Amino acid sequence: MTRLLIGLFAVCCALWPISGQSRGLRAAIFDFELVDTSLEGATNGPRADETVRLARLGDQLRALVTGSGKLEVIDIAPVRSEARKASLQACGGCDADFARKLGADLSITGTVQKVSNLILNINLYVRVVDTRAPLVAMSADIRGNTDESWARGLEYLVRTRFLPSENQND
């Protein structure tokens, strides 16, 4: 099922007709949010190192997508402050509204779910701006709460699930 959704997403990226224009799909990639369900988070609250990692993940995702040449990444600066105040995963599609203000075709949001310092999940969600409909969601489990594990986890998710190359056998 996952491969079918990924294939569908890839076909949409390649063939998406937009008002007869020949431009590619434009994506607004928002900053990641932390979903901390760990005992540590409930006891101690947000950690500074995780806040920095969340910002890095957004920048890393924008760089990976830009480097792929498969989507045009739009600067989210005009709506970043407003988007940070909203919980993009619980606002009923407000990410699509922010993306629409930027002229994007797709809204991409992400979360890191922290179960513990050992078990975390990186999640990506892609929504069609015009319809506000979810297009695809994907996840990668990582082990370890470090800069390296977060960066490698996101790179793996993008390389194997989000924007796999045509010749990849994974």
DSSP file (Angstrom, degrees, kcal/mol; ACC not computed):
  #  RESIDUE AA STRUCTURE BP1 BP2  ACC     N-H-->O    O-->H-N    N-H-->O    O-->H-N    TCO  KAPPA ALPHA  PHI   PSI    X-CA   Y-CA   Z-CA
    1    1 A M     >        0   0    0      0, 0.0     4,-2.3     0, 0.0     5,-0.2   0.000 360.0 360.0 360.0 -42.6    0.0    0.0    0.0
    2    2 A T  H  >  +     0   0    0      1,-0.2     4,-2.6     2,-0.2     5,-0.2   0.920 360.0  49.7 -61.6 -44.0    2.8    2.4    0.9
    3    3 A R  H  > S+     0   0    0      1,-0.2     4,-2.6     2,-0.2    -1,-0.2   0.868 109.1  53.3 -63.5 -35.5    4.6    1.8   -2.4
    4    4 A L  H  > S+     0   0    0      2,-0.2     4,-2.5     1,-0.2    -1,-0.2   0.931 110.6  46.0 -63.8 -45.5    1.3    2.4   -4.2
    5    5 A L  H  X S+     0   0    0     -4,-2.3     4,-2.6     2,-0.2    -2,-0.2   0.904 113.3  49.3 -64.0 -41.6    0.8    5.8   -2.5
    6    6 A I  H  X S+     0   0    0     -4,-2.6     4,-2.5     2,-0.2    -2,-0.2   0.913 111.6  49.3 -63.9 -42.1    4.4    6.7   -3.2
    7    7 A G  H  X S+     0   0    0     -4,-2.6     4,-2.4     2,-0.2    -2,-0.2   0.912 110.8  49.9 -62.4 -42.6    4.0    5.8   -6.8
    8    8 A L  H  X S+     0   0    0     -4,-2.5     4,-2.5     2,-0.2    -2,-0.2   0.913 110.8  49.8 -61.0 -43.9    0.8    7.8   -7.0
    9    9 A F  H  X S+     0   0    0     -4,-2.6     4,-2.4     2,-0.2    -2,-0.2   0.917 110.3  50.2 -61.4 -43.9    2.6   10.8   -5.5
   10   10 A A  H  X S+     0   0    0     -4,-2.5     4,-1.9     2,-0.2    -2,-0.2   0.903 111.0  48.8 -62.5 -41.5    5.5   10.5   -7.9
   11   11 A V  H  X S+     0   0    0     -4,-2.4     4,-2.5     2,-0.2     5,-0.2   0.919 110.4  51.3 -64.2 -42.9    3.1   10.4  -10.9
   12   12 A C  H  X S+     0   0    0     -4,-2.5     4,-1.9     1,-0.2    -2,-0.2   0.915 109.8  50.3 -59.4 -43.0    1.3   13.4   -9.6
   13   13 A C  H  < S+     0   0    0     -4,-2.4    12,-0.3     1,-0.2    -1,-0.2   0.877 115.7  42.7 -62.8 -37.3    4.6   15.3   -9.3
   14   14 A A  H  < S+     0   0    0     -4,-1.9    -2,-0.2    -5,-0.2    -1,-0.2   0.836 127.2  26.6 -79.5 -32.5    5.5   14.4  -12.8
   15   15 A L  H  < S+     0   0    0     -4,-2.5    -2,-0.2    -5,-0.1    -3,-0.2   0.454  76.2 138.7-114.0  -1.2    2.2   15.0  -14.5
   16   16 A W     <  -     0   0    0     -4,-1.9     2,-0.5    -5,-0.2    -4,-0.0  -0.237  41.9-148.4 -54.9 114.4    0.3   17.6  -12.5
   17   17 A P        -     0   0    0      0, 0.0     2,-0.5     0, 0.0    -1,-0.1  -0.756  15.4-174.3 -87.3 128.4   -1.4   20.1  -14.8
   18   18 A I  B >   -A   21   0A   0      3,-0.6     3,-2.9    -2,-0.5     5,-0.2  -0.894  65.0 -47.4-127.3 101.7   -1.6   23.5  -13.4
   19   19 A S  T 3  S-     0   0    0     -2,-0.5     3,-0.1     1,-0.3    -1,-0.0   0.772 103.7 -65.3  48.7  34.8   -3.5   26.1  -15.4
   20   20 A G  T 3  S+     0   0    0      1,-0.2    -1,-0.3     2,-0.0     2,-0.2   0.545 100.8 138.0  70.6   4.8   -1.8   25.1  -18.6
   21   21 A Q  B <   -A   18   0A   0     -3,-2.9    -3,-0.6     1,-0.1    -1,-0.2  -0.508  53.8-143.1 -83.3 153.6    1.5   26.4  -17.2
   22   22 A S        +     0   0    0     -2,-0.2    -1,-0.1    -3,-0.1    -3,-0.1   0.390  63.5 115.4 -95.9   3.3    4.7   24.4  -17.8
   23   23 A R        -     0   0    0     -5,-0.2    -5,-0.2     1,-0.1     3,-0.1  -0.308  67.4-112.2 -70.3 158.3    6.1   25.3  -14.3
   24   24 A G        -     0   0    0      1,-0.2     2,-0.1    -7,-0.0    47,-0.1  -0.199  46.7 -68.5 -80.4 177.5    6.7   22.5  -11.8
   25   25 A L        -     0   0    0     45,-0.4    47,-3.1   -12,-0.3     2,-0.5  -0.448  46.6-140.4 -67.9 138.8    4.8   22.0   -8.6
   26   26 A R  E     -b   72   0B   0     45,-0.2    79,-2.8    -2,-0.1    80,-2.3  -0.894  18.5-163.1-104.7 129.0    5.5   24.6   -5.9
   27   27 A A  E     -bc  73 106B   0     45,-3.4    47,-2.8    -2,-0.5     2,-0.7  -0.935  16.2-153.2-119.8 132.3    5.8   23.3   -2.4
   28   28 A A  E     -bc  74 107B   0     78,-2.6    80,-3.0    -2,-0.4     2,-0.7  -0.917  17.9-163.1 -97.3 115.6    5.6   25.2    0.9
   29   29 A I  E     - c   0 108B   0     -2,-0.7    47,-0.2    45,-0.6    80,-0.2  -0.892   9.3-157.2-106.2 111.3    7.7   23.2    3.4
   30   30 A F        -     0   0    0     78,-2.8    32,-0.0    -2,-0.7    50,-0.0  -0.388  26.9 -86.8 -87.4 162.8    6.9   24.2    7.0
   31   31 A D        -     0   0    0      1,-0.1    79,-0.4    -2,-0.1    -1,-0.1  -0.325  50.8-102.5 -66.0 149.1    9.0   23.8   10.1
   32   32 A F        -     0   0    0     22,-0.7     2,-0.3    77,-0.1    79,-0.2  -0.332  30.0-145.0 -71.7 153.9    8.7   20.5   11.9
   33   33 A E  E     -d  111   0B   0     77,-2.0    79,-2.3    -2,-0.0     2,-0.5  -0.914  11.6-127.1-118.8 148.5    6.7   20.2   15.1
   34   34 A L  E     -d  112   0B   0     -2,-0.3     2,-0.7    77,-0.2    79,-0.2  -0.826  13.7-167.5 -97.4 130.5    7.6   18.0   18.1
   35   35 A V  E     -d  113   0B   0     77,-2.9    79,-2.3    -2,-0.5     2,-0.9  -0.908  15.3-168.8-113.0  98.1    5.0   15.5   19.5
   36   36 A D  E     +d  114   0B   0     -2,-0.7    79,-0.1    77,-0.2    77,-0.1  -0.780  24.7 158.1 -98.7 103.1    6.6   14.5   22.8
   37   37 A T        +     0   0    0     77,-2.0    -1,-0.1    -2,-0.9    78,-0.1   0.155  40.6 117.7-104.9  16.1    4.8   11.6   24.3
   38   38 A S  S  > S-     0   0    0     76,-0.4     4,-1.9     1,-0.1    78,-0.2  -0.433  74.1-124.0 -83.8 157.9    7.8   10.6   26.5
   39   39 A L  H  > S+     0   0    0     76,-0.4     4,-1.9     2,-0.2     5,-0.2   0.881 113.5  56.6 -64.4 -38.2    7.8   10.6   30.2
   40   40 A E  H  > S+     0   0    0      1,-0.2     4,-3.4     2,-0.2     5,-0.5   0.917 107.3  47.4 -59.9 -44.5   10.8   12.9   30.1
   41   41 A G  H  > S+     0   0    0      1,-0.2     4,-1.8     2,-0.2    -1,-0.2   0.888 111.2  50.6 -65.5 -39.4    8.8   15.5   28.1
   42   42 A A  H  < S+     0   0    0     -4,-1.9    -1,-0.2     1,-0.2    -2,-0.2   0.842 119.7  37.5 -66.1 -32.6    5.9   15.3   30.4
   43   43 A T  H  < S+     0   0    0     -4,-1.9    -2,-0.2    -5,-0.1    -3,-0.2   0.907 131.8  21.4 -84.8 -46.3    8.1   15.8   33.4
   44   44 A N  H  < S-     0   0    0     -4,-3.4    -3,-0.2     1,-0.2    -2,-0.2   0.581  93.2-140.3-105.5 -12.7   10.7   18.3   32.1
   45   45 A G     <  -     0   0    0     -4,-1.8    -1,-0.2    -5,-0.5    -2,-0.1  -0.313  55.7  -4.6  79.6-169.0    9.0   20.1   29.2
   46   46 A P        -     0   0    0      0, 0.0     2,-0.4     0, 0.0     3,-0.0  -0.218  65.0-138.0 -62.5 144.5   10.7   21.0   25.9
   47   47 A R     >  -     0   0    0      1,-0.1     4,-1.7     0, 0.0     5,-0.1  -0.843   8.8-136.1-103.3 141.1   14.5   20.6   25.5
   48   48 A A  H  > S+     0   0    0     -2,-0.4     4,-2.0     1,-0.2     5,-0.2   0.884 103.8  54.4 -63.0 -40.4   16.6   23.2   23.8
   49   49 A D  H  > S+     0   0    0      1,-0.2     4,-2.0     2,-0.2    -1,-0.2   0.866 108.4  49.0 -65.9 -34.3   18.6   20.7   21.8
   50   50 A E  H  > S+     0   0    0      2,-0.2     4,-2.3     1,-0.2    -1,-0.2   0.862 107.7  54.6 -71.8 -35.1   15.4   19.2   20.3
   51   51 A T  H  X S+     0   0    0     -4,-1.7     4,-1.6     2,-0.2    -2,-0.2   0.906 109.8  47.3 -62.6 -41.6   14.1   22.7   19.4
   52   52 A V  H  X S+     0   0    0     -4,-2.0     4,-2.1     1,-0.2    -2,-0.2   0.903 110.6  52.3 -65.8 -41.3   17.3   23.3   17.5
   53   53 A R  H  X S+     0   0    0     -4,-2.0     4,-2.5     1,-0.2    -2,-0.2   0.885 104.9  55.6 -63.7 -37.9   17.0   20.0   15.8
   54   54 A L  H  X S+     0   0    0     -4,-2.3     4,-1.7     1,-0.2   -22,-0.7   0.925 108.8  47.3 -59.9 -44.5   13.5   20.7   14.7
   55   55 A A  H  X S+     0   0    0     -4,-1.6     4,-1.9     1,-0.2    -1,-0.2   0.903 111.5  51.4 -63.1 -41.3   14.6   23.9   13.0
   56   56 A R  H  X S+     0   0    0     -4,-2.1     4,-3.0     1,-0.2    -1,-0.2   0.883 105.2  56.1 -63.5 -38.6   17.5   22.0   11.3
   57   57 A L  H  X S+     0   0    0     -4,-2.5     4,-2.9     2,-0.2     5,-0.2   0.917 106.6  49.6 -62.1 -42.9   15.1   19.3   10.0
   58   58 A G  H  X S+     0   0    0     -4,-1.7     4,-2.3     2,-0.2    -1,-0.2   0.935 114.1  45.1 -60.2 -46.1   13.0   22.0    8.2
   59   59 A D  H  X S+     0   0    0     -4,-1.9     4,-2.2     2,-0.2    -2,-0.2   0.898 113.5  50.7 -63.3 -41.0   16.1   23.5    6.6
   60   60 A Q  H  X S+     0   0    0     -4,-3.0     4,-2.7     2,-0.2    -2,-0.2   0.915 110.4  48.9 -64.4 -43.4   17.4   20.1    5.7
   61   61 A L  H  X S+     0   0    0     -4,-2.9     4,-2.6     1,-0.2     5,-0.3   0.926 110.7  50.2 -63.8 -44.0   14.2   19.0    4.1
   62   62 A R  H  X S+     0   0    0     -4,-2.3     4,-2.4    -5,-0.2    -1,-0.2   0.905 112.8  47.5 -60.0 -41.0   14.0   22.2    2.1
   63   63 A A  H  X S+     0   0    0     -4,-2.2     4,-2.7     2,-0.2    -2,-0.2   0.914 112.3  48.7 -67.3 -42.7   17.6   21.7    0.9
   64   64 A L  H  X S+     0   0    0     -4,-2.7     4,-1.3     2,-0.2    -2,-0.2   0.918 114.5  45.0 -63.8 -43.5   17.0   18.0    0.0
   65   65 A V  H  X>S+     0   0    0     -4,-2.6     4,-0.9     2,-0.2     6,-0.6   0.922 114.2  48.6 -68.2 -43.4   13.8   18.8   -2.0
   66   66 A T  H ><5S+     0   0    0     -4,-2.4     3,-1.0    -5,-0.3    -2,-0.2   0.933 110.9  51.5 -59.2 -46.1   15.4   21.8   -3.7
   67   67 A G  H 3<5S+     0   0    0     -4,-2.7    -1,-0.2     1,-0.2    -2,-0.2   0.769 102.1  60.6 -63.2 -27.0   18.5   19.7   -4.6
   68   68 A S  H 3<5S-     0   0    0     -4,-1.3    -1,-0.2    -3,-0.2    -2,-0.2   0.778  92.9-145.0 -72.0 -25.3   16.3   17.0   -6.1
   69   69 A G  T <<5S+     0   0    0     -3,-1.0    -3,-0.1    -4,-0.9    -2,-0.1   0.543  70.6 109.7  72.3   5.8   14.9   19.4   -8.7
   70   70 A K  S   <S+     0   0    0     -5,-0.6   -45,-0.4     1,-0.2     2,-0.3   0.728  80.0  24.8 -87.5 -23.0   11.5   17.6   -8.5
   71   71 A L  S    S-     0   0    0     -6,-0.6     2,-0.6   -47,-0.1    -2,-0.3  -0.980  76.0-122.6-138.1 150.2    9.6   20.4   -6.7
   72   72 A E  E     -b   26   0B   0    -47,-3.1   -45,-3.4    -2,-0.3     2,-0.5  -0.857  30.3-143.2 -91.4 120.9   10.1   24.2   -6.5
   73   73 A V  E     -b   27   0B   0     -2,-0.6     2,-0.3   -47,-0.2   -45,-0.2  -0.742  11.4-149.1 -90.2 126.8   10.4   25.1   -2.8
   74   74 A I  E     -b   28   0B   0    -47,-2.8   -45,-0.6    -2,-0.5     2,-0.3  -0.739  22.9-108.1 -96.0 141.1    8.8   28.4   -1.8
   75   75 A D        -     0   0    0     -2,-0.3    -1,-0.0     1,-0.1   -47,-0.0  -0.520  24.9-163.6 -66.5 125.9   10.1   30.6    1.0
   76   76 A I    >>  +     0   0    0     -2,-0.3     3,-1.9   -47,-0.2     4,-1.3   0.393  58.0 110.2 -92.9   3.3    7.7   30.4    4.0
   77   77 A A  H 3>  +     0   0    0      1,-0.3     4,-0.5     2,-0.2     3,-0.4   0.833  69.7  59.9 -49.8 -41.4    9.1   33.5    5.7
   78   78 A P  H 34 S+     0   0    0      0, 0.0    -1,-0.3     0, 0.0     4,-0.1   0.775 122.2  23.1 -62.8 -23.3    6.0   35.6    5.1
   79   79 A V  H <> S+     0   0    0     -3,-1.9     4,-2.8     2,-0.1     5,-0.2   0.376  92.7 103.8-119.9   2.4    3.8   33.1    7.1
   80   80 A R  H  X S+     0   0    0     -4,-1.3     4,-2.4    -3,-0.4     5,-0.2   0.900  82.3  47.7 -55.8 -47.7    6.4   31.4    9.3
   81   81 A S  H  X S+     0   0    0     -4,-0.5     4,-1.2     1,-0.2    -1,-0.2   0.924 115.2  45.1 -62.0 -45.7    5.5   33.3   12.5
   82   82 A E  H  > S+     0   0    0      1,-0.2     4,-0.9     2,-0.2     3,-0.3   0.894 112.9  51.4 -65.1 -40.5    1.8   32.7   12.1
   83   83 A A  H  < S+     0   0    0     -4,-2.8     3,-0.5     1,-0.2     5,-0.3   0.869 105.1  56.0 -66.3 -36.6    2.3   29.0   11.2
   84   84 A R  H  < S+     0   0    0     -4,-2.4    -1,-0.2    -5,-0.2    -2,-0.2   0.815 103.5  55.2 -65.6 -29.2    4.5   28.5   14.3
   85   85 A K  H  < S+     0   0    0     -4,-1.2     2,-0.3    -3,-0.3    -1,-0.2   0.769 102.4  68.7 -74.5 -24.9    1.6   29.7   16.5
   86   86 A A  S  < S-     0   0    0     -4,-0.9     2,-1.1    -3,-0.5     3,-0.1  -0.635  87.3-123.5 -90.7 150.0   -0.7   27.2   15.0
   87   87 A S    >>  -     0   0    0     -2,-0.3     3,-1.9     1,-0.2     4,-0.8  -0.830  25.6-161.9 -88.4 101.0   -0.5   23.4   15.5
   88   88 A L  T 34 S+     0   0    0     -2,-1.1     5,-0.4     1,-0.3     7,-0.4   0.724  85.9  52.5 -62.4 -22.3   -0.2   22.5   11.9
   89   89 A Q  T 34 S+     0   0    0      1,-0.2    -1,-0.3     2,-0.1     3,-0.1   0.619 119.2  33.2 -86.6 -12.5   -1.2   18.9   12.7
   90   90 A A  T <4 S+     0   0    0     -3,-1.9    -2,-0.2     1,-0.1    -1,-0.2   0.260  92.0  89.8-125.8  11.5   -4.3   19.8   14.6
   91   91 A C  S  < S-     0   0    0     -4,-0.8    -3,-0.1    -3,-0.1    -1,-0.1   0.317  97.2-109.5 -98.3   8.9   -5.6   22.9   12.9
   92   92 A G  S    S-     0   0    0      1,-0.2    -3,-0.1    -3,-0.1    -4,-0.1   0.830  82.4 -38.6  72.2  32.3   -7.8   21.2   10.3
   93   93 A G  S >> S+     0   0    0     -5,-0.4     3,-1.4     3,-0.0     4,-0.9   0.639  88.4 141.2  94.8  15.5   -5.8   22.0    7.2
   94   94 A C  H 3>  +     0   0    0      1,-0.3     4,-2.3     2,-0.2     5,-0.2   0.758  66.2  70.8 -63.1 -21.4   -4.6   25.5    8.1
   95   95 A D  H 3> S+     0   0    0     -7,-0.4     4,-2.6     1,-0.2    -1,-0.3   0.879  95.2  53.4 -60.2 -35.9   -1.3   24.6    6.6
   96   96 A A  H <> S+     0   0    0     -3,-1.4     4,-2.4     2,-0.2    -1,-0.2   0.872 106.7  52.2 -65.7 -36.3   -3.0   24.6    3.2
   97   97 A D  H  X S+     0   0    0     -4,-0.9     4,-1.7     2,-0.2    -2,-0.2   0.922 111.3  46.0 -64.9 -43.8   -4.3   28.1    3.9
   98   98 A F  H  X S+     0   0    0     -4,-2.3     4,-0.9     1,-0.2    -2,-0.2   0.927 113.7  49.5 -62.9 -44.0   -0.8   29.3    4.7
   99   99 A A  H >X>S+     0   0    0     -4,-2.6     5,-2.5     1,-0.2     3,-0.5   0.872 106.7  55.8 -63.8 -37.3    0.6   27.6    1.6
  100  100 A R  H ><5S+     0   0    0     -4,-2.4     3,-1.3     1,-0.2    -1,-0.2   0.898 101.7  56.9 -61.6 -40.7   -2.1   29.2   -0.6
  101  101 A K  H 3<5S+     0   0    0     -4,-1.7    -1,-0.2     1,-0.3    -2,-0.2   0.794 108.8  48.3 -59.5 -27.6   -1.0   32.7    0.6
  102  102 A L  H <<5S-     0   0    0     -4,-0.9    -1,-0.3    -3,-0.5    -2,-0.2   0.519 118.5-110.9 -91.3  -7.2    2.4   31.8   -0.7
  103  103 A G  T <<5 +     0   0    0     -3,-1.3    -3,-0.2    -4,-0.5     2,-0.2   0.752  64.4 154.1  83.3  25.1    1.2   30.5   -4.1
  104  104 A A      < -     0   0    0     -5,-2.5    -1,-0.2    -8,-0.1   -77,-0.2  -0.519  42.0-157.7 -88.4 154.8    2.1   26.9   -3.4
  105  105 A D  S    S+     0   0    0    -79,-2.8    24,-2.5     1,-0.2    25,-0.4   0.715  82.8  36.6 -94.3 -31.3    0.5   23.8   -4.9
  106  106 A L  E     -cE  27 128B   0    -80,-2.3   -78,-2.6    22,-0.2     2,-0.5  -0.943  66.0-151.3-125.8 145.3    1.5   21.5   -2.1
  107  107 A S  E     -cE  28 127B   0     20,-2.6    20,-2.6    -2,-0.4     2,-0.5  -0.972  14.6-167.3-112.7 128.7    1.8   22.0    1.6
  108  108 A I  E     +cE  29 126B   0    -80,-3.0   -78,-2.8    -2,-0.5     2,-0.3  -0.970  11.3 170.6-121.7 121.4    4.4   19.8    3.4
  109  109 A T  E     - E   0 125B   0     16,-2.4    16,-2.7    -2,-0.5     2,-0.3  -0.816   9.2-165.7-122.1 164.9    4.5   19.5    7.1
  110  110 A G  E     - E   0 124B   0    -79,-0.4   -77,-2.0    -2,-0.3     2,-0.3  -0.996   7.2-165.6-150.8 154.9    6.4   17.3    9.5
  111  111 A T  E     -dE  33 123B   0     12,-1.9    12,-3.0    -2,-0.3     2,-0.5  -0.955  14.6-146.8-134.1 156.4    6.6   16.0   13.0
  112  112 A V  E     -dE  34 122B   0    -79,-2.3   -77,-2.9    -2,-0.3     2,-0.6  -0.990  18.8-156.2-117.9 119.0    9.0   14.2   15.2
  113  113 A Q  E     -dE  35 121B   0      8,-2.7     8,-2.1    -2,-0.5     2,-0.7  -0.859   4.4-156.7 -96.7 122.0    7.3   12.0   17.6
  114  114 A K  E     +dE  36 120B   0    -79,-2.3   -77,-2.0    -2,-0.6   -76,-0.4  -0.873  23.7 166.0-101.8 111.3    9.4   11.3   20.7
  115  115 A V  S    S-     0   0    0      4,-2.2   -76,-0.4    -2,-0.7     2,-0.3   0.830  75.1 -31.7 -86.6 -39.9    8.4    8.1   22.5
  116  116 A S  S    S-     0   0    0      3,-1.9    -1,-0.4    -3,-0.2    28,-0.1  -0.909  74.7 -81.5-160.4-178.4   11.6    8.1   24.5
  117  117 A N  S    S+     0   0    0     -2,-0.3    28,-0.8     1,-0.2     3,-0.1   0.658 131.5  41.2 -69.7 -13.7   15.2    9.2   24.1
  118  118 A L  S    S+     0   0    0      1,-0.2    26,-1.8    26,-0.2     2,-0.6   0.783 112.2  53.7 -99.0 -35.2   15.8    5.9   22.2
  119  119 A I  E     + F   0 143B   0     24,-0.2    -4,-2.2    26,-0.0    -3,-1.9  -0.906  62.2 151.7-114.9 118.3   12.6    5.7   20.1
  120  120 A L  E     -EF 114 142B   0     22,-2.1    22,-3.1    -2,-0.6     2,-0.4  -0.948  26.7-149.2-137.8 158.2   11.5    8.5   17.8
  121  121 A N  E     -EF 113 141B   0     -8,-2.1    -8,-2.7    -2,-0.3     2,-0.5  -0.996   4.5-152.0-129.9 135.0    9.6    8.8   14.5
  122  122 A I  E     -EF 112 140B   0     18,-2.9    18,-2.3    -2,-0.4     2,-0.4  -0.938  21.8-170.6-104.5 127.2   10.0   11.3   11.8
  123  123 A N  E     -EF 111 139B   0    -12,-3.0   -12,-1.9    -2,-0.5     2,-0.4  -0.947  11.3-165.2-124.2 138.1    6.8   11.9    9.8
  124  124 A L  E     -EF 110 138B   0     14,-2.6    14,-2.4    -2,-0.4     2,-0.4  -0.962   3.9-168.4-121.0 141.1    6.0   13.9    6.6
  125  125 A Y  E     -EF 109 137B   0    -16,-2.7   -16,-2.4    -2,-0.4     2,-0.5  -0.997   2.7-163.9-131.2 129.7    2.6   14.9    5.4
  126  126 A V  E     -EF 108 136B   0     10,-2.9     9,-3.5    -2,-0.4    10,-1.4  -0.958   9.6-174.9-117.4 130.0    1.8   16.3    2.0
  127  127 A R  E     -EF 107 134B   0    -20,-2.6   -20,-2.6    -2,-0.5     2,-0.6  -0.957  28.5-122.1-125.4 141.1   -1.5   18.1    1.3
  128  128 A V  E  >  -E  106   0B   0      5,-2.8     4,-1.9    -2,-0.4     5,-0.4  -0.731  22.7-150.3 -79.3 122.0   -2.9   19.4   -2.0
  129  129 A V  T  4 S+     0   0    0    -24,-2.5    -1,-0.2    -2,-0.6   -23,-0.1   0.922  88.4  53.5 -64.0 -47.4   -3.5   23.1   -1.4
  130  130 A D  T  4 S+     0   0    0    -25,-0.4    -1,-0.2     1,-0.2   -24,-0.1   0.866 124.7  24.7 -59.4 -38.9   -6.4   23.7   -3.7
  131  131 A T  T  4 S-     0   0    0      2,-0.2    -1,-0.2    -3,-0.1    -2,-0.2   0.576  93.7-134.4-101.4 -12.3   -8.5   20.9   -2.2
  132  132 A R     <  +     0   0    0     -4,-1.9    -3,-0.2     1,-0.2   -36,-0.1   0.596  58.3 144.8  64.2  12.2   -7.0   20.8    1.2
  133  133 A A        -     0   0    0     -5,-0.4    -5,-2.8     1,-0.1    -1,-0.2  -0.607  57.1-112.3 -84.3 137.2   -6.9   17.0    0.8
  134  134 A P  E     -F  127   0B   0      0, 0.0    -7,-0.3     0, 0.0     3,-0.1  -0.463  30.3-175.1 -63.2 137.4   -4.1   14.9    2.2
  135  135 A L  E     -     0   0B   0     -9,-3.5     2,-0.3     1,-0.4    -8,-0.2   0.831  60.6 -17.9-100.0 -48.9   -2.0   13.4   -0.6
  136  136 A V  E     -F  126   0B   0    -10,-1.4   -10,-2.9  -128,-0.0    -1,-0.4  -0.989  49.6-160.6-158.9 150.5    0.4   11.2    1.2
  137  137 A A  E     +F  125   0B   0     -2,-0.3     2,-0.3   -12,-0.2   -12,-0.2  -0.985  16.0 177.8-132.0 145.6    1.9   10.6    4.6
  138  138 A M  E     -F  124   0B   0    -14,-2.4   -14,-2.6    -2,-0.4     2,-0.3  -0.980   6.8-165.2-148.1 158.3    5.1    8.7    5.4
  139  139 A S  E     -F  123   0B   0     -2,-0.3     2,-0.4   -16,-0.2   -16,-0.2  -0.989   8.4-165.0-146.9 149.5    7.2    7.8    8.5
  140  140 A A  E     -F  122   0B   0    -18,-2.3   -18,-2.9    -2,-0.3     2,-0.3  -0.995  19.4-137.4-135.7 132.1   10.6    6.6    9.4
  141  141 A D  E     -F  121   0B   0     -2,-0.4     2,-0.3   -20,-0.2   -20,-0.2  -0.672  22.8-170.1 -84.3 140.2   11.6    5.2   12.8
  142  142 A I  E     -F  120   0B   0    -22,-3.1   -22,-2.1    -2,-0.3     2,-0.5  -0.925  15.2-140.7-127.3 157.4   14.9    6.3   14.3
  143  143 A R  E     +F  119   0B   0     -2,-0.3   -24,-0.2   -24,-0.2   -25,-0.1  -0.976  67.5  29.2-119.7 123.4   16.9    5.2   17.2
  144  144 A G  S    S-     0   0    0    -26,-1.8     2,-0.9    -2,-0.5   -26,-0.2   0.211  72.3-115.1 103.2 136.7   18.7    7.7   19.4
  145  145 A N  S    S+     0   0    0    -28,-0.8     2,-0.3     4,-0.1    -1,-0.1  -0.604  70.3 120.0-103.8  69.8   18.0   11.3   20.1
  146  146 A T  S  > S-     0   0    0     -2,-0.9     4,-2.1     1,-0.1     5,-0.2  -0.857  76.0-109.8-130.3 162.9   21.0   12.9   18.5
  147  147 A D  H  > S+     0   0    0     -2,-0.3     4,-2.3     1,-0.2     5,-0.2   0.922 119.3  49.8 -54.7 -45.6   21.8   15.4   15.7
  148  148 A E  H  > S+     0   0    0      1,-0.2     4,-2.7     2,-0.2     5,-0.3   0.904 109.1  49.1 -65.4 -43.6   23.1   12.6   13.6
  149  149 A S  H  > S+     0   0    0      1,-0.2     4,-2.2     2,-0.2    -1,-0.2   0.900 113.1  47.4 -66.7 -38.8   20.1   10.2   14.0
  150  150 A W  H  X S+     0   0    0     -4,-2.1     4,-2.2     2,-0.2     5,-0.2   0.943 114.9  45.9 -65.4 -47.0   17.6   13.0   13.2
  151  151 A A  H  X S+     0   0    0     -4,-2.3     4,-2.3    -5,-0.2    -2,-0.2   0.921 116.1  44.8 -63.3 -45.2   19.5   14.1   10.1
  152  152 A R  H  X S+     0   0    0     -4,-2.7     4,-2.5    -5,-0.2    -1,-0.2   0.878 111.0  54.6 -67.3 -37.3   20.1   10.5    8.8
  153  153 A G  H  X S+     0   0    0     -4,-2.2     4,-2.2    -5,-0.3    -2,-0.2   0.918 111.2  44.0 -62.1 -44.1   16.5    9.6    9.5
  154  154 A L  H  X S+     0   0    0     -4,-2.2     4,-2.6     2,-0.2     5,-0.2   0.915 112.5  51.8 -68.1 -42.5   15.1   12.5    7.4
  155  155 A E  H  X S+     0   0    0     -4,-2.3     4,-2.7     1,-0.2    -2,-0.2   0.920 111.4  48.3 -59.6 -43.3   17.6   11.9    4.6
  156  156 A Y  H  X S+     0   0    0     -4,-2.5     4,-2.7     2,-0.2     5,-0.4   0.922 110.8  50.8 -62.1 -45.2   16.5    8.2    4.6
  157  157 A L  H  X>S+     0   0    0     -4,-2.2     5,-2.2     1,-0.2     4,-2.1   0.911 114.5  42.9 -61.0 -44.1   12.8    9.1    4.5
  158  158 A V  I  <>S+     0   0    0     -4,-2.6     5,-3.0     3,-0.2    -1,-0.2   0.929 116.9  46.9 -67.2 -45.3   13.3   11.6    1.6
  159  159 A R  I  <5S+     0   0    0     -4,-2.7     6,-0.5    -5,-0.2    -2,-0.2   0.857 125.8  26.4 -67.8 -36.6   15.6    9.2   -0.3
  160  160 A T  I  <5S+     0   0    0     -4,-2.7    -3,-0.2    -5,-0.2    -2,-0.2   0.721 136.4  15.0-103.4 -23.1   13.4    6.1    0.0
  161  161 A R  I  <5S+     0   0    0     -4,-2.1    -3,-0.2    -5,-0.4    -4,-0.1   0.770 124.0  39.1-119.3 -47.5    9.9    7.3    0.5
  162  162 A F  I   <S+     0   0    0     -5,-2.2    -4,-0.2     1,-0.2    -3,-0.2   0.957 133.4   4.4 -79.3 -52.3    9.3   10.9   -0.4
  163  163 A L  S   <S+     0   0    0     -5,-3.0    -1,-0.2    -6,-0.2    -2,-0.1  -0.467  79.0 178.5-133.0  61.2   11.4   11.5   -3.5
  164  164 A P        -     0   0    0      0, 0.0    -4,-0.1     0, 0.0    -5,-0.1  -0.330  32.7-111.3 -66.3 147.8   12.9    8.1   -4.5
  165  165 A S    >   -     0   0    0     -6,-0.5     3,-1.4     1,-0.1    -2,-0.0  -0.408  24.6-115.1 -74.9 157.4   15.1    8.0   -7.6
  166  166 A E  T 3  S+     0   0    0      1,-0.3    -1,-0.1    -2,-0.1     0, 0.0   0.786 113.9  48.3 -64.1 -29.1   13.8    6.2  -10.6
  167  167 A N  T 3  S+     0   0    0      2,-0.0     2,-0.3     0, 0.0    -1,-0.3   0.239  82.1 122.2 -98.5  13.5   16.5    3.6  -10.5
  168  168 A Q    <   -     0   0    0     -3,-1.4    -8,-0.0     1,-0.1     0, 0.0  -0.582  44.2-165.0 -80.1 137.4   16.2    2.8   -6.8
  169  169 A N              0   0    0     -2,-0.3    -1,-0.1     1,-0.2    -3,-0.0   0.297 360.0 360.0-103.0   7.9   15.5   -0.8   -5.9
  170  170 A D              0   0    0      0, 0.0    -1,-0.2     0, 0.0   -10,-0.0   0.479 360.0 360.0 -74.9 360.0   14.4   -0.2   -2.3
